[in-house]
Amino acid sequence: MARRIAAGAAYGGGGVGLAGAAAVGLLLAEVRLARRHVGNGSGGRVPTADGIYGHAYDVPGEPPLRLAMLGDSTAAGQGVHRAGQTPGALLASGLAAVAERPVELRNVAQPGAQSDDLDRQVALVLGAPSPVPDICVIMVGANDVTHRMPPTRSVRHLSSAVRRLRTAGAEVVVGTCPDLGTIEPVQQPLRWLARRASRQLAAAQTIGAVEQGGRTVSLGDLLGPEFEANPRELFGPDNYHPSAEGYATAAMAVLPTVCAALGLWPAEEERPDVMRHEGFLPVARAAAEAASEAGTEVTAAMPTGPRGPWALLKRRRRRRVPEAEPATPSA
């Protein structure tokens, strides 16, 4: 199914159904009920975290690394009250600690955004007077599922964004669609349908992003098993967005891939570890495995062969993300 979605996106096909027509009436009724209990991803104040992190590593004459965040309310950090609790600030602080170099963060993510807003966000990033970012992190997809955007259209916009950023010279890491089936107020069968739709979109996003030269990290953990086991700690007050602890969990999953994309991860970690079931797979199979196991990275590895493009599937060891320091606003 993910392969069909990605292929439809690449060739301009129509939507691929994620739920049978017989379930639509019940699905819509439960969606209305769930929306009475959770936020819809578009309200509330989002802390401004833009600025420079890691001043302890400042070297005169050496410019900071540049990190851009794109996507929806999750990328923006909705649901927390301090800038240092947002995923962008946590990633910037973690990247600065690994690189031993300051990091300049710019966040153009928009709460409530769907994948079709990435066109505008990429234009903001590439149209800025400052240099092209060294690394861009995109977190998007949840609103596409809840607003029933056709998955082929969703993947087409994401693939275009990754291609434009890679063509401009930026590395790109995509945090794929989280598992919406673990939001507490959502009941069966909507919970099962939401999980199925989320995972199918995540797998299709992986195929589209990797084929355009990006890397992906499955964010099932963002609203997945760890959140399902600890909803009171990892969900915020609206029972929809992550709490500070939840964003730290997500940043911890994404940081190793961000560092690897910039060549900052230990060399021994780049070799596939058979004990962790890592290896080279056709990209569609790698995408399916990543969608079912959170924290899994997929990156392009080999030219296209008889079974299609190949990818390297990695299950990187997580490292603790340093607590974000207050940022110095960038000029």
ZAMARGU-4260 file (C-alpha; in steps of 0.2 Angstrom, whole numbers, plus 5000, padded with zeros to 4 digits):
<rodrens>
0) 5000/5000/5000 | 5014/5012/5004 | 5023/5008/4988 | 5006/5012/4979 | 5004/5028/4988
5) 5022/5034/4984 | 5020/5029/4966 | 5004/5038/4964 | 5012/5053/4971 | 5027/5052/4959
10) 5016/5050/4944 | 5002/5061/4949 | 4989/5047/4953 | 4973/5049/4963 | 4971/5046/4981
15) 4972/5028/4988 | 4959/5024/5000 | 4964/5020/5018 | 4947/5015/5025 | 4933/5006/5017
20) 4918/5016/5012 | 4907/5006/5024 | 4917/5013/5039 | 4916/5031/5034 | 4900/5035/5044
25) 4906/5028/5060 | 4923/5035/5057 | 4916/5053/5055 | 4905/5052/5070 | 4920/5046/5081
30) 4931/5060/5074 | 4918/5073/5080 | 4918/5065/5097 | 4936/5064/5098 | 4938/5083/5093
35) 4928/5088/5108 | 4941/5081/5119 | 4958/5085/5111 | 4966/5100/5102 | 4965/5100/5083
40) 4983/5106/5081 | 4980/5124/5077 | 4977/5133/5094 | 4987/5139/5108 | 5003/5150/5110
45) 5019/5142/5103 | 5036/5148/5111 | 5048/5157/5100 | 5064/5147/5100 | 5074/5155/5086
50) 5092/5160/5090 | 5109/5153/5093 | 5113/5138/5105 | 5129/5132/5111 | 5138/5148/5115
55) 5151/5138/5125 | 5158/5131/5109 | 5159/5148/5100 | 5176/5151/5090 | 5179/5168/5083
60) 5178/5168/5064 | 5169/5151/5063 | 5150/5152/5058 | 5137/5142/5068 | 5129/5127/5060
65) 5112/5131/5054 | 5096/5121/5058 | 5079/5124/5051 | 5063/5116/5057 | 5048/5114/5046
70) 5031/5106/5048 | 5016/5106/5059 | 5013/5110/5077 | 5024/5096/5083 | 5039/5104/5074
75) 5034/5121/5081 | 5033/5114/5099 | 5015/5118/5103 | 5010/5112/5120 | 5024/5117/5130
80) 5027/5134/5139 | 5046/5137/5137 | 5056/5139/5121 | 5069/5127/5128 | 5056/5113/5129
85) 5052/5114/5110 | 5060/5100/5099 | 5069/5113/5089 | 5078/5120/5104 | 5082/5103/5110
90) 5089/5097/5094 | 5099/5113/5092 | 5107/5111/5109 | 5110/5092/5106 | 5118/5096/5089
95) 5129/5109/5097 | 5135/5097/5110 | 5139/5084/5098 | 5147/5095/5085 | 5156/5106/5098
100) 5150/5121/5088 | 5136/5134/5090 | 5120/5130/5081 | 5108/5144/5074 | 5090/5138/5074
105) 5076/5145/5063 | 5059/5137/5065 | 5046/5141/5051 | 5034/5127/5056 | 5015/5131/5057
110) 5003/5124/5070 | 4989/5116/5060 | 4999/5114/5044 | 4997/5100/5032 | 5009/5094/5020
115) 5003/5107/5007 | 5010/5121/5018 | 5028/5114/5015 | 5029/5124/4999 | 5027/5140/5008
120) 5039/5135/5022 | 5052/5130/5010 | 5051/5146/5001 | 5053/5155/5018 | 5069/5145/5022
125) 5077/5146/5005 | 5072/5165/5002 | 5080/5171/5018 | 5095/5182/5016 | 5105/5170/5027
130) 5114/5155/5019 | 5105/5139/5016 | 5103/5129/5032 | 5116/5115/5034 | 5101/5103/5040
135) 5082/5104/5039 | 5071/5094/5050 | 5053/5091/5044 | 5039/5084/5055 | 5022/5083/5047
140) 5008/5071/5043 | 4997/5070/5058 | 4985/5084/5051 | 4985/5076/5034 | 4977/5060/5042
145) 4965/5069/5053 | 4959/5081/5039 | 4959/5066/5027 | 4971/5073/5014 | 4973/5060/5000
150) 4990/5052/5005 | 4996/5053/4987 | 4994/5072/4988 | 5003/5072/5005 | 5018/5063/4999
155) 5019/5073/4983 | 5021/5089/4993 | 5033/5081/5005 | 5044/5074/4991 | 5044/5091/4983
160) 5050/5100/4999 | 5064/5087/5001 | 5069/5089/4983 | 5070/5108/4984 | 5080/5108/5000
165) 5092/5095/4994 | 5095/5104/4978 | 5099/5120/4987 | 5112/5110/4997 | 5104/5106/5014
170) 5103/5089/5022 | 5086/5084/5026 | 5079/5073/5040 | 5060/5069/5040 | 5051/5063/5056
175) 5037/5053/5048 | 5019/5053/5053 | 5016/5048/5071 | 5005/5035/5077 | 4988/5043/5080
180) 4980/5028/5087 | 4987/5031/5104 | 4978/5047/5108 | 4968/5044/5123 | 4950/5050/5119
185) 4951/5040/5102 | 4940/5024/5104 | 4939/5009/5093 | 4937/5007/5078 | 4943/5024/5075
190) 4959/5020/5085 | 4963/5005/5074 | 4959/5015/5058 | 4970/5030/5064 | 4984/5019/5068
195) 4983/5010/5051 | 4982/5026/5041 | 4996/5034/5051 | 5008/5019/5048 | 5003/5018/5029
200) 5007/5037/5027 | 5023/5035/5037 | 5029/5021/5026 | 5024/5031/5010 | 5033/5047/5017
205) 5049/5036/5019 | 5049/5030/5002 | 5046/5048/4995 | 5059/5057/5005 | 5072/5044/5003
210) 5070/5043/4984 | 5073/5062/4985 | 5089/5061/4995 | 5083/5063/5012 | 5083/5053/5028
215) 5068/5048/5038 | 5066/5043/5056 | 5050/5034/5062 | 5041/5045/5075 | 5029/5031/5081
220) 5037/5034/5098 | 5031/5052/5097 | 5013/5046/5099 | 5017/5027/5100 | 5021/5014/5113
225) 5030/5025/5125 | 5016/5037/5125 | 5003/5024/5126 | 5012/5017/5141 | 5014/5034/5149
230) 5001/5045/5143 | 5000/5056/5159 | 5019/5060/5157 | 5021/5061/5138 | 5005/5070/5132
235) 5002/5088/5136 | 4986/5096/5144 | 4976/5095/5128 | 4979/5076/5127 | 4985/5078/5109
240) 5002/5087/5109 | 5017/5080/5118 | 5023/5087/5135 | 5040/5093/5138 | 5045/5075/5142
245) 5037/5069/5126 | 5046/5082/5115 | 5063/5076/5123 | 5059/5058/5119 | 5056/5064/5100
250) 5071/5074/5100 | 5081/5060/5107 | 5075/5049/5093 | 5079/5062/5079 | 5096/5068/5085
255) 5107/5053/5080 | 5101/5054/5062 | 5103/5073/5061 | 5121/5071/5067 | 5124/5056/5055
260) 5118/5067/5041 | 5131/5080/5045 | 5145/5067/5047 | 5146/5069/5066 | 5141/5052/5071
265) 5155/5039/5076 | 5161/5030/5061 | 5158/5013/5069 | 5139/5017/5070 | 5138/5019/5052
270) 5141/5000/5048 | 5125/4990/5049 | 5124/4979/5065 | 5116/4962/5061 | 5113/4960/5080
275) 5101/4975/5079 | 5093/4968/5063 | 5100/4982/5052 | 5105/4981/5034 | 5101/4985/5016
280) 5084/4982/5010 | 5073/4988/4995 | 5066/5005/5000 | 5048/4999/5001 | 5052/4985/5013
285) 5063/4996/5024 | 5049/5009/5024 | 5037/4996/5030 | 5048/4990/5044 | 5052/5008/5050
290) 5034/5012/5051 | 5031/4998/5063 | 5046/5001/5074 | 5048/5019/5081 | 5065/5027/5081
295) 5071/5018/5065 | 5081/5027/5052 | 5080/5024/5033 | 5092/5032/5021 | 5096/5029/5002
300) 5110/5017/5000 | 5111/5010/4982 | 5106/5014/4965 | 5090/5007/4958 | 5090/4988/4955
305) 5078/4975/4949 | 5068/4977/4965 | 5068/4996/4965 | 5079/5008/4975 | 5088/5001/4990
310) 5090/5009/5007 | 5100/5006/5023 | 5089/5003/5038 | 5097/5008/5055 | 5091/5007/5073
315) 5103/5020/5081 | 5107/5020/5099 | 5099/5035/5107 | 5109/5048/5117 | 5102/5059/5130
320) 5098/5076/5123 | 5105/5090/5133 | 5093/5102/5141 | 5092/5117/5130 | 5100/5133/5136
325) 5091/5150/5133 | 5095/5155/5115 | 5103/5172/5110 | 5092/5179/5096 | 5100/5178/5079
330) 5104/5194/5070
</rodrens>
